[in-house]
Amino acid sequence: MIEDKDTKISSVAGRIVIDVMTLVLIILTPWWLYFGVILFFMFYFYPYYEVVLLAIFMDALYGSPSSLNFPMFFTLISIILLTASGFLGKRIYK
């Protein structure tokens, strides 16, 4: 399949805009709002690898060593959800 250069650029630019918007949501909104948005983007932009970087940022910002005795709790959850979205995405879009 031949991919148009303009489509690829707009797709990358769109993902950057979405990542910046999600980063602002993480800083300004409650956890349940940005968590829902991130879940939506994990299925819409498969594979949404940026979620791991966002989770590392969430751990640095909000994480504490007491969260289930694991300091990188959001990162672990994001990796699990990214893997699950891969398996579910293959079954849903098949």
C-alpha positions, 0 to 999 in steps of 0.5 A, a space after each residue: 500500500 502506498 502511503 501519501 506523504 501529507 497523510 503521514 505528516 498530518 497523522 504524526 502532527 495529530 498524535 503530537 497534538 493529542 499527546 500535548 492535550 493529554 499531558 495538559 489533562 493530566 496536570 489540570 483534571 482529576 484522575 478519572 477524566 484523564 484515565 478515561 481519555 487515555 483508555 479511549 486513545 489506546 483503542 483509537 490510536 493503536 498502538 498508543 505507545 505514548 501512554 507509557 511515557 505519560 504514565 511515567 510522568 504521572 508516576 513522577 507527578 502523583 506517584 508515591 512509594 506507598 501506592 501498593 508498595 510499588 513506586 511505578 504503579 501507573 507505569 505498570 498499569 499502562 503497560 498491562 492496559 497497552 498489552 490488553 488493548 493489543 489483544 482486544 484490538 485484534 479481536 474487535 477489529 478482526 
